Amino acid sequence: MRARARRRGPRTAGPSLSGLVAGLAVVVLALVLLALHATFFELVRFVLFTGVAVMLPGFALWRLIGGYGRNLVEDLSAGFAVGTAGQVLVYLASASIGLQAWSWVWAPVVLVVAFVDSDARARVWRRVEQPLRPLQAWLLATSTAVVLLIVYRRGPGQFLPAYTDPLRAYPDLAFQQALAASAKYDVPISTLWLGGEPMKYHTFFHQATAATQWATRIDLTDLIHSLSWLPLFLAGCGLVFALTTRLAPTSESGATWAGPLAVFVAGLGGAMQPFAGAGLGGVSTAVAAYLSPTQNLGVLIALAVCIVTVDLLRSDGKPRSRWVLLVLLALVAAGAKSTILPLVGVGFAFAFLQLGLARRSTRPAFFGGLLSLAVFVAALITIFGGSTWGTEIKPFETFVQLAPYSLLMPNPHAQLLSGATTLLSWALAASGLFFLGRRWRDTGAVFLAGFVVAGLLGTLLTTQSGVSQLYFLRTAFPVVAVLASAGLANLVGRLRDRRAVVLVGAAGLLGLVALAIARWQSADLPGIKAPWLWTLAAVLAVAVLVAVVWKLARRPGNFFVALLGAAVAACMIGAALVPLQAFVSDKASNLVFAHPFRGGATAAEAGAARWLQRNSAPGDLVATNAHCIIQRDGLCDSRHFWLAALSERPVLIEGWSYSNQANRIALTTGGNPSLIPYWDSSELAANDIAFKSPTPASIDRLRQAGVRWLYADNRAGGVSPALRNYVRLRHATLDATIYELR
């Protein structure tokens, strides 16, 4: 009998068959979602490049340099992060000497070393040390699949196909594509939609996309709109799980559910939503996973940095080879998202203080903090050029910009009440944080706490147009989810019952139902008090019911602990109610996710822009009469980027939003950078007169400015038939005509 028990015990090496099947199920789902908006050959090229030229060499470096090998979820996800970081740095170096089309050659070099060298082969291709248990693997697969489906439904599912319907567009994606188009040819990246002026921005996603485009020859539209988002997001989910396992080891509490729960909460949670008509701040990863690819990459790199840092702090900086990984990831973090390194620096400061108070060596925290500070300062000078991208120090202005403020405006204390409502919403959704207990003695947990505090303070103390300061908290929120899930695991662990997963799951599901009823019952009630009372009553009712049933079933543990654990689970999982409803409800979606609006290109306009890309040379300057995606009452929303994005050519004046100059003016005047008028009205008038009332002088002025092509958009305004008397007609569609200057 003993021998049989040992044979049936948990595996100590190598993944289980059940775990591999669970992982395969997620991979199949991902491939199906990609195939919905890509051709078969595009999908094959993208998957081969992503897997063989990015993830596998990154996997080899992760294991070879870092000495890792815990489980395949962690190693493959972190390998993709490291591979992406390596690809970005190699691309920057190769593009600076005109060899960007060959930036992929580093990957086979790494793989050859990993296969040929016997020592490297043994370290890279060995079996894993802590394979996922079957239940853990399937819970992770389920939570990842749910989040993935929501992101797809409110991302590609409602915005694709791209550039076909002018009433169903999102200008930021065209902005990202225009930057990726510049990254194909320009070092550094330029503002293609505004004559190619220098661009001070976190652009490493665009270099990574340009590298993929050169290697696969897949159109940038398909990469940006259909393909690139998914492997970044999927790897990010894997790293959320990996980080959670460092704080909630299953061997102690049996909390196989903690990692999958963290993935679910990070993806869809973040804020309780008691109001039927107002959303309380979208901070989950699903909100920006598709529409903000720089944030998608930033979260992936930030999580990889956190994992390496936690391991270094716990082991007093050993093995030292892991510092190489940290340096590599920090360098890429600097240009992936500007919010990452300040959070990392504060995390190291927290760790330094904790180690000092505990009279332990502070060297790892000191050197880590010094590294993050040095890289951040260097990035501030070289990448951002000292630009703050419109960020201002305005404490608690965030609470004026978020939805609760509009509900409270008649109240003289509206900002204070808005702040209290928002903070309560965030605190309940991450209430597991308050039950980490002895975990706070762990230097790694203290670093993560500093990371989270910095993200919250960055959001509360600064302001930016479009509430973009929320990206501080969005960058930190996956770590919030990790700490909250570990805290909940610590709390229910006091029950001393490995079946506590039943309590957590039951409380979460009942919490979703109860909170849905509370939102429905309070939908027509005025003010904010009644919805909150309904919400809190729903959580309390679920907690009491679950705790009573738990004790009636004669499960071990204190009733109060079961009550508290059920309440926390109901809050954390219940916070995902509105994002889950968004899968089928546009009304719920509008409270959390962005929705399409007018201002995009028609199929004819997009086709003309693509013709221009095929029939012109890189660097050819284009002039156009299209500048505003929406023009009303004398105001112009100048987020017009799609001509530069599709043609991959600099445009003399297309739009002027999201440029460094527009941000400087908006910061000085206090205006909206998307609505400010163009700062050189005479230059804009001279550009447009060539389309409306052309003369030899107006055409010659464009020629002297270096313009080679004219893109006349019929929907943007009247185009004079006399224009063809001065320039050569090259291409015409229903909505656009292209001319070449003689």
C-alpha positions in Angstrom: 0.0 0.0 0.0 2.8 2.4 0.8 4.4 1.7 -2.6 1.1 2.4 -4.3 0.8 5.7 -2.4 4.2 6.8 -3.4 3.5 6.0 -7.1 0.4 8.1 -6.9 2.1 11.1 -5.3 2.7 14.4 -7.0 5.3 14.5 -9.7 8.6 16.2 -8.9 10.0 16.6 -12.4 8.6 17.1 -15.8 5.1 18.4 -16.8 2.1 16.1 -16.4 0.1 15.0 -19.4 -3.0 16.7 -18.0 -1.0 20.0 -17.7 0.2 19.7 -21.3 -3.3 19.2 -22.5 -4.5 22.2 -20.6 -1.8 24.3 -22.1 -2.5 22.9 -25.6 -6.1 24.0 -25.2 -5.1 27.6 -24.6 -2.7 27.5 -27.5 -5.5 26.2 -29.8 -7.8 28.9 -28.6 -5.2 31.6 -29.3 -4.6 30.2 -32.8 -8.3 30.2 -33.5 -8.6 33.8 -32.4 -5.7 34.8 -34.6 -7.0 32.9 -37.6 -10.3 34.8 -37.5 -8.5 38.0 -38.9 -5.5 36.6 -40.7 -4.8 34.5 -43.7 -3.4 31.0 -43.3 0.1 31.9 -44.6 0.2 35.1 -42.5 -0.6 33.0 -39.4 2.0 30.4 -40.2 4.7 33.0 -40.7 3.8 34.9 -37.6 3.6 31.8 -35.3 6.9 30.5 -36.7 8.7 33.8 -36.1 7.2 34.4 -32.7 7.9 30.9 -31.5 11.2 30.1 -33.2 12.9 33.5 -33.6 11.7 35.2 -30.4 10.4 32.8 -27.7 12.8 29.9 -28.1 16.0 32.0 -28.0 14.6 33.9 -25.1 13.7 30.6 -23.4 17.3 29.5 -23.9 18.7 32.8 -22.5 16.3 32.7 -19.5 17.4 29.2 -18.5 21.1 29.6 -19.5 21.7 33.0 -17.8 19.1 32.9 -15.1 19.4 29.2 -14.2 15.6 28.9 -14.3 13.5 25.8 -14.9 10.6 25.9 -12.5 7.8 25.1 -15.0 7.0 25.6 -18.6 4.4 28.3 -18.1 7.0 30.5 -16.4 9.9 29.6 -18.7 8.0 30.0 -22.0 6.4 33.3 -20.9 9.6 34.8 -19.5 11.4 33.4 -22.5 9.1 35.4 -24.8 9.8 38.5 -22.7 13.5 38.0 -22.8 13.4 37.2 -26.5 11.4 40.3 -27.2 13.9 42.4 -25.2 16.8 40.9 -27.1 15.0 41.4 -30.5 14.5 45.1 -29.7 18.1 45.8 -28.7 19.4 43.9 -31.8 17.0 45.8 -34.0 18.1 49.2 -32.7 21.7 48.3 -33.3 21.1 46.8 -36.8 18.7 49.6 -37.9 21.3 52.3 -37.0 23.6 50.8 -39.7 20.8 50.1 -42.2 20.6 46.3 -41.6 17.2 46.2 -39.9 16.0 43.5 -42.3 18.6 41.2 -40.8 17.9 41.8 -37.2 16.5 38.3 -36.7 19.9 36.6 -37.2 20.7 36.7 -33.5 18.0 34.0 -32.8 19.6 31.2 -34.7 23.0 32.0 -33.2 21.6 31.6 -29.7 19.8 28.4 -30.6 22.9 26.9 -32.2 24.8 27.5 -29.0 22.0 26.1 -27.0 22.0 22.9 -29.0 25.7 22.4 -29.9 27.4 23.3 -26.6 27.0 20.3 -24.2 26.9 22.4 -21.0 24.4 24.8 -22.5 22.3 22.0 -23.9 22.1 20.4 -20.5 21.1 23.6 -18.8 18.6 24.7 -21.4 16.7 21.6 -22.3 16.4 19.9 -18.9 13.2 18.9 -17.2 11.2 21.4 -15.1 11.5 21.3 -11.3 8.0 22.3 -10.2 5.5 21.2 -12.8 1.9 22.4 -12.5 -0.5 20.1 -10.8 -3.5 19.0 -13.0 -6.0 21.1 -11.1 -3.7 24.0 -11.1 -3.1 23.7 -14.9 -6.8 23.5 -15.7 -7.7 26.4 -13.5 -5.0 28.5 -15.1 -6.1 27.5 -18.6 -9.7 28.3 -17.7 -8.9 31.7 -16.2 -6.6 32.6 -19.1 -9.2 31.6 -21.7 -11.9 33.6 -20.1 -9.8 36.8 -20.0 -8.6 36.1 -23.5 -12.1 35.8 -24.9 -13.2 39.1 -23.2 -10.2 40.9 -24.6 -10.9 39.5 -28.0 -14.6 40.4 -27.9 -13.9 44.0 -26.9 -10.8 44.3 -29.0 -10.5 42.7 -32.5 -14.0 41.5 -32.3 -15.4 45.0 -32.5 -12.7 47.0 -34.3 -11.9 44.6 -37.2 -11.6 44.6 -40.1 -9.5 47.7 -40.0 -9.8 50.7 -42.3 -13.1 49.6 -43.9 -15.8 51.5 -41.9 -15.2 55.2 -41.1 -17.7 55.0 -38.3 -15.9 52.1 -36.5 -12.4 53.1 -35.8 -10.0 53.9 -33.0 -7.4 56.5 -33.9 -4.8 55.4 -31.4 -4.2 52.2 -33.4 -3.5 54.2 -36.5 -1.1 56.2 -34.4 0.7 53.1 -33.2 0.9 51.8 -36.8 2.3 55.1 -38.1 5.1 54.9 -35.4 5.8 51.3 -36.4 6.0 52.4 -40.1 8.6 55.0 -39.1 10.5 52.3 -37.1 11.0 50.4 -40.3 13.2 53.1 -41.8 14.0 55.8 -39.2 16.4 55.9 -36.3 15.2 57.4 -34.1 11.5 57.2 -34.8 9.9 60.3 -36.3 6.4 61.8 -36.4 5.3 60.6 -39.9 2.0 62.4 -39.8 3.7 65.8 -39.2 6.5 66.0 -41.7 8.8 63.5 -39.9 9.7 65.7 -37.0 11.6 63.8 -34.1 9.4 61.8 -31.8 10.2 61.6 -28.1 8.1 58.6 -26.9 8.4 55.1 -25.6 8.8 53.4 -29.0 10.3 49.9 -28.3 7.0 48.2 -29.2 7.2 49.8 -32.6 10.8 48.6 -33.1 9.7 45.1 -32.2 6.9 45.2 -34.6 9.1 46.6 -37.4 11.5 43.7 -36.8 8.6 41.3 -37.1 7.5 42.9 -40.3 10.9 42.8 -41.9 11.3 39.1 -41.0 7.8 37.9 -41.9 6.7 40.5 -44.6 3.3 40.6 -42.9 1.5 43.9 -43.5 1.8 46.3 -40.5 -2.0 46.7 -40.4 -2.4 43.0 -39.7 0.4 43.0 -37.2 -0.9 45.9 -35.2 -4.6 45.3 -35.5 -4.8 41.5 -35.6 -1.7 39.6 -34.5 0.8 41.2 -32.2 -1.4 41.8 -29.2 -2.1 38.1 -28.4 1.3 36.6 -27.7 2.2 39.7 -25.6 -1.0 39.4 -23.5 -0.8 35.6 -23.2 2.8 35.7 -22.0 1.8 38.5 -19.5 -0.8 36.1 -18.0 1.8 33.5 -17.7 4.1 35.8 -15.8 1.3 36.9 -13.4 0.9 33.2 -12.6 4.6 32.8 -12.1 5.0 35.7 -9.8 2.0 34.5 -7.7 3.6 31.1 -7.2 6.5 32.8 -5.5 4.2 34.3 -2.8 1.6 31.5 -2.5 3.5 28.2 -2.8 1.0 25.3 -3.1 3.2 23.0 -1.0 2.3 25.0 2.2 -1.4 25.8 1.8 -2.6 23.7 -1.2 -3.6 27.0 -2.8 -3.4 25.7 -6.4 -6.0 28.3 -7.3 -4.0 31.4 -6.2 -2.1 31.8 -9.5 -5.1 31.3 -11.7 -7.1 33.7 -9.6 -4.4 36.3 -9.9 -4.6 35.9 -13.7 -8.3 36.4 -13.6 -8.2 39.4 -11.3 -5.4 41.1 -13.1 -7.2 40.6 -16.4 -10.7 41.6 -15.5 -10.8 42.9 -11.9 -9.5 46.1 -10.3 -12.6 48.0 -9.4 -16.0 47.3 -7.8 -18.7 48.7 -10.0 -21.8 49.6 -8.0 -23.2 52.2 -10.4 -25.3 51.2 -13.4 -24.3 54.3 -15.4 -20.8 55.1 -14.5 -17.6 53.1 -14.5 -15.0 53.4 -11.7 -11.7 53.5 -13.4 -10.6 50.7 -15.8 -7.2 49.5 -14.4 -7.2 45.8 -15.4 -4.9 44.5 -18.1 -7.9 43.7 -20.4 -8.7 47.4 -20.8 -5.5 48.3 -22.6 -4.3 44.9 -23.9 -5.5 45.5 -27.4 -5.9 49.3 -27.9 -2.6 50.2 -26.2 0.1 47.9 -27.5 2.9 49.8 -25.7 1.1 49.1 -22.4 0.7 45.5 -23.4 4.5 45.2 -23.9 5.2 47.3 -20.8 3.2 45.0 -18.5 5.1 41.9 -19.9 8.5 43.5 -19.3 7.5 44.9 -15.9 6.4 41.5 -14.7 9.6 39.9 -16.0 11.6 42.6 -14.1 9.6 41.8 -10.9 10.2 38.1 -11.1 14.0 38.5 -11.5 14.1 41.2 -8.9 12.2 39.1 -6.3 14.5 36.2 -6.8 17.6 38.4 -6.5 16.4 40.1 -3.4 15.6 36.8 -1.8 18.9 35.2 -2.6 21.1 38.2 -1.7 21.8 38.9 -5.4 22.8 35.3 -6.4 23.3 33.8 -8.8 25.0 36.9 -10.1 24.3 35.9 -13.7 20.6 37.0 -13.1 21.8 40.6 -12.9 22.5 40.2 -16.7 18.8 39.5 -17.2 17.8 42.4 -15.0 20.0 44.8 -16.9 18.6 43.5 -20.2 15.0 43.9 -19.1 15.6 47.3 -17.5 17.1 48.6 -20.7 14.1 47.6 -22.7 11.7 48.7 -19.9 13.1 52.2 -20.4 11.7 52.5 -23.9 8.7 50.0 -23.6 6.7 52.1 -21.2 7.8 55.2 -19.3 5.9 54.2 -16.2 7.9 51.1 -15.4 11.3 52.2 -14.1 9.9 54.8 -11.6 7.8 52.0 -10.1 10.8 49.6 -10.0 13.0 52.3 -8.4 10.5 52.9 -5.6 10.2 49.1 -5.1 14.0 48.9 -4.6 13.8 51.8 -2.1 11.2 49.9 -0.1 13.3 46.8 -0.2 16.4 48.8 0.9 14.6 50.2 3.9 13.3 46.8 4.9 16.7 45.1 4.7 18.3 47.9 6.6 15.8 47.7 9.4 16.2 44.0 9.5 20.0 44.5 9.7 20.6 42.4 6.6 22.7 43.2 3.6 21.3 46.0 1.5 23.6 45.5 -1.5 21.1 43.9 -3.9 18.5 46.6 -3.2 21.1 49.3 -3.4 22.5 48.2 -6.7 19.1 47.4 -8.2 17.9 50.9 -7.2 21.1 52.4 -8.7 20.5 50.5 -11.9 16.9 51.6 -12.3 17.8 55.2 -11.6 20.7 55.3 -14.0 18.7 53.7 -16.8 15.7 56.0 -16.2 17.8 59.1 -16.3 19.5 57.9 -19.5 16.2 57.2 -21.0 14.8 60.6 -19.9 17.6 62.3 -21.9 18.0 60.0 -24.9 14.6 58.5 -25.5 12.2 61.2 -24.1 14.4 64.3 -24.6 13.3 65.6 -21.3 9.6 65.6 -22.5 6.9 64.7 -19.9 4.4 64.0 -22.7 1.9 66.4 -21.1 2.2 65.0 -17.6 1.7 67.5 -14.8 1.9 67.3 -11.0 -1.6 68.0 -9.8 -2.5 66.0 -6.7 -5.8 64.3 -6.7 -6.9 65.8 -10.1 -7.6 62.2 -11.1 -10.7 62.3 -9.0 -12.1 65.1 -11.0 -11.5 63.3 -14.3 -13.0 59.9 -13.3 -16.7 59.1 -13.6 -17.9 59.5 -10.0 -17.2 63.2 -10.1 -19.9 63.8 -12.7 -22.4 62.1 -10.4 -21.5 64.4 -7.6 -20.9 67.8 -9.2 -23.7 69.7 -7.4 -22.0 68.7 -4.1 -19.4 71.2 -2.8 -17.3 68.2 -1.7 -17.6 66.4 -5.1 -13.8 65.8 -5.5 -13.5 64.4 -2.0 -16.5 62.1 -2.4 -15.3 61.0 -5.8 -11.9 60.2 -4.3 -13.4 58.2 -1.5 -15.7 56.3 -3.8 -12.9 55.4 -6.2 -10.5 54.4 -3.5 -13.2 52.2 -1.8 -13.9 50.6 -5.2 -10.2 49.8 -5.8 -9.6 48.7 -2.2 -12.5 46.2 -2.1 -11.4 44.7 -5.5 -7.9 44.1 -4.1 -8.9 43.4 -0.5 -6.7 40.3 -0.3 -3.8 42.7 0.1 -4.7 43.3 3.7 -4.2 39.7 4.7 -0.7 38.9 3.5 0.4 38.7 7.2 3.9 37.3 7.5 4.5 37.6 3.8 5.4 41.3 4.5 8.6 40.0 6.1 9.6 38.8 2.7 11.9 41.3 0.9 10.4 40.3 -2.4 6.9 41.1 -1.2 8.1 44.4 0.2 9.6 45.3 -3.3 6.3 44.4 -4.9 4.5 46.6 -2.3 6.8 49.5 -3.2 6.0 48.9 -6.9 2.3 49.1 -6.2 2.5 52.1 -3.9 4.5 54.0 -6.6 1.8 53.1 -9.2 -1.0 54.4 -7.0 0.8 57.6 -6.1 1.8 58.2 -9.7 -1.9 58.0 -10.6 -3.1 60.2 -7.7 -0.4 62.9 -7.8 -0.2 63.6 -11.5 -2.6 64.4 -14.3 -2.6 64.1 -18.1 -5.2 64.5 -20.9 -7.4 61.5 -21.3 -6.7 60.4 -17.7 -3.5 58.8 -19.0 -2.0 59.0 -15.6 -4.0 55.8 -14.9 -1.2 54.0 -16.8 0.9 54.2 -13.6 -1.7 52.1 -11.8 -2.4 49.9 -14.8 1.3 49.0 -14.9 1.2 48.2 -11.2 -2.2 46.4 -11.2 -1.0 43.0 -12.2 1.3 43.1 -9.1 -1.7 44.2 -7.1 -3.6 41.1 -8.3 -0.6 38.9 -7.4 -0.4 40.3 -3.8 -4.2 40.2 -3.3 -4.4 36.6 -4.5 -1.5 35.6 -2.2 -3.2 37.4 0.6 -6.5 35.6 0.1 -4.5 32.3 -0.1 -2.9 33.2 3.2 -6.3 34.1 4.8 -8.1 30.9 3.8 -5.0 28.9 4.6 -5.8 29.5 8.2 -8.8 27.1 7.8 -6.2 24.3 7.4 -8.3 22.7 4.7 -6.9 22.1 1.2 -10.5 22.1 -0.1 -10.7 25.8 0.6 -10.8 26.2 -3.2 -14.4 25.3 -2.9 -15.0 28.1 -0.5 -13.2 30.6 -2.8 -14.9 29.4 -5.9 -18.4 29.3 -4.4 -18.0 32.8 -2.8 -16.7 34.2 -6.1 -19.6 32.8 -8.2 -22.2 33.8 -5.7 -20.6 37.2 -5.5 -21.0 37.7 -9.2 -24.7 36.8 -9.0 -25.3 38.9 -5.9 -23.5 42.0 -7.2 -25.4 41.7 -10.5 -28.7 41.7 -8.5 -27.4 44.7 -6.5 -26.6 46.7 -9.6 -30.0 45.9 -11.1 -31.9 46.8 -7.9 -30.1 50.1 -7.5 -30.0 51.1 -11.2 -32.7 53.8 -10.8 -31.7 55.0 -7.3 -30.3 58.6 -7.2 -26.9 59.4 -5.7 -24.1 57.1 -4.7 -25.1 56.0 -1.2 -27.9 53.6 -2.2 -25.8 51.6 -4.8 -23.0 51.2 -2.3 -25.4 50.0 0.4 -26.8 47.4 -2.0 -23.3 46.3 -3.0 -22.0 46.0 0.5 -25.2 44.1 1.5 -24.7 41.7 -1.4 -21.1 40.9 -0.3 -22.2 40.4 3.3 -25.0 38.1 2.4 -22.7 36.0 0.3 -20.1 35.8 3.0 -22.6 34.8 5.7 -24.2 32.1 3.4 -20.9 30.6 2.4 -19.4 30.6 5.9 -22.6 29.0 7.4 -22.6 26.3 4.7 -18.9 25.7 5.3 -19.4 25.1 9.0 -22.6 23.0 8.4 -20.6 20.8 6.1 -18.3 20.3 9.2 -15.2 21.7 7.5 -12.4 22.7 9.7 -11.4 26.3 10.7 -12.8 29.3 12.5 -16.2 30.6 11.3 -15.0 34.2 11.3 -12.0 33.2 9.0 -14.4 31.5 6.6 -16.7 34.6 6.7 -13.8 36.9 6.0 -12.3 34.7 3.3 -15.7 34.4 1.5 -16.2 38.2 1.7 -12.7 38.9 0.2 -13.3 36.3 -2.6 -16.7 37.8 -3.4 -15.2 41.2 -3.7 -12.1 40.3 -5.7 -14.0 38.0 -8.2 -17.1 40.1 -8.1 -15.1 43.1 -9.3 -14.9 41.3 -12.7 -18.7 41.4 -13.1 -19.0 44.3 -15.6 -16.1 43.1 -17.8 -17.7 39.7 -17.9 -21.1 41.3 -18.8 -19.3 43.2 -21.5 -18.9 40.0 -23.5 -22.6 40.2 -24.4 -23.6 43.8 -23.4 -22.5 46.9 -25.2 -23.9 49.0 -22.3 -21.7 47.2 -19.8 -18.7 47.4 -22.2 -19.0 51.2 -22.5 -18.4 51.4 -18.7 -15.0 49.7 -18.9 -13.8 49.3 -22.5 -13.3 51.8 -25.3 -15.8 51.7 -28.1 -15.5 52.5 -31.8 -16.3 55.9 -33.1 -16.1 57.9 -36.3 -13.1 59.2 -38.0 -11.6 56.2 -39.7 -10.8 55.5 -43.4 -13.1 54.1 -46.0 -12.0 51.0 -47.9 -11.3 53.3 -50.9 -9.3 55.8 -48.9 -7.2 53.0 -47.4 -6.7 51.3 -50.8 -5.4 54.6 -52.2 -3.0 55.0 -49.3 -1.7 51.4 -49.8 -1.2 52.1 -53.5 0.9 55.1 -52.5 3.0 52.8 -50.2 3.6 50.4 -53.1 4.5 53.0 -55.7 6.6 55.5 -53.8 10.0 55.4 -52.1 10.6 55.5 -48.4 11.1 59.1 -47.4 9.0 60.5 -50.2 7.0 63.5 -48.7 3.3 63.5 -49.1 0.8 66.5 -48.8 -2.9 66.0 -48.0 -6.0 68.0 -47.3 -7.2 65.6 -44.6 -6.4 66.7 -41.1 -9.4 66.1 -38.8 -11.2 62.9 -37.9 -14.1 65.0 -36.5 -14.7 68.6 -37.3 -17.5 70.5 -35.6 -18.2 74.0 -34.4 -14.8 75.2 -35.4 -13.0 72.5 -33.5 -10.8 69.9 -35.2 -10.0 66.6 -33.6 -6.6 66.2 -35.3 -6.0 62.6 -34.5 -5.7 61.9 -38.2 -2.9 59.3 -38.6 -4.1 56.7 -41.0 -2.6 58.1 -44.1 0.9 58.0 -42.6 0.2 54.6 -41.1 -1.0 53.0 -44.4 1.3 54.7 -46.8 4.4 54.4 -44.5 5.5 57.8 -45.8 6.0 61.2 -44.1 3.1 63.6 -44.5 3.7 67.4 -44.5 0.7 68.1 -42.3 -1.8 65.3 -41.7 -2.8 65.5 -38.1 -0.9 67.2 -35.3 -2.1 65.4 -32.2 0.2 63.2 -30.2 3.2 65.2 -31.3 5.7 66.7 -28.8 4.8 70.2 -30.0 1.1 69.7 -29.5 1.7 68.4 -26.0 3.9 71.4 -25.1 1.3 73.8 -26.2 -1.5 71.9 -24.4 0.6 71.9 -21.3 1.1 75.6 -21.5 -2.5 76.6 -22.4 -4.3 73.9 -20.4 -6.1 72.8 -23.6 -6.8 69.4 -25.0 -3.9 68.3 -27.2 -6.2 66.6 -29.6 -8.3 69.8 -30.1 -5.8 72.6 -30.2 -5.5 74.4 -33.5 -2.4 74.0 -35.6 0.3 76.4 -34.4 1.3 77.7 -37.8 -2.0 78.7 -39.5 -0.2 80.2 -42.5 1.6 77.0 -43.2 -1.6 75.0 -42.9 -3.5 77.4 -45.2 -0.7 77.2 -47.8 -1.0 73.4 -47.7 -4.8 73.4 -48.1 -5.0 76.1 -50.8 -3.0 73.8 -53.2 -6.0 71.4 -53.1 -8.9 74.0 -53.0 -7.6 76.7 -55.4 -4.3 75.6 -56.9 -2.0 78.0 -58.6 1.5 77.6 -59.9 2.8 79.5 -56.8 1.0 77.2 -54.3 2.2 74.1 -56.1 5.7 75.4 -56.3 5.7 76.1 -52.6 4.9 72.5 -51.9 7.6 71.4 -54.3 10.2 73.6 -52.4 9.1 72.0 -49.1 10.1 68.6 -50.6 6.6 67.3 -51.4 6.6 64.5 -54.0 3.0 63.3 -53.8 -0.5 64.8 -53.2 -3.2 62.7 -51.5 -6.5 64.5 -52.2 -9.2 63.2 -49.9 -12.7 64.0 -51.3 -14.4 63.4 -48.0 -12.1 66.0 -46.3 -13.3 68.8 -48.4 -13.7 70.1 -52.0 -10.7 69.3 -54.3 -10.4 71.6 -57.3 -10.6 69.9 -60.8 -7.9 72.4 -61.8 -5.3 70.5 -59.7 -4.6 68.0 -62.5 -3.4 70.9 -64.6 -0.3 71.3 -62.4 0.4 67.8 -61.3 0.3 64.3 -62.7 -2.7 62.1 -61.9 -1.5 58.7 -60.8 -4.3 56.9 -59.0 -8.0 57.6 -58.4 -10.7 55.9 -56.3 -14.2 56.9 -55.2 -12.9 58.8 -52.1 -9.3 59.7 -52.9 -7.1 60.8 -55.7 -3.3 60.7 -55.8 -1.1 63.1 -57.8 2.6 63.2 -58.4 4.4 66.5 -58.7 6.1 66.9 -62.0 
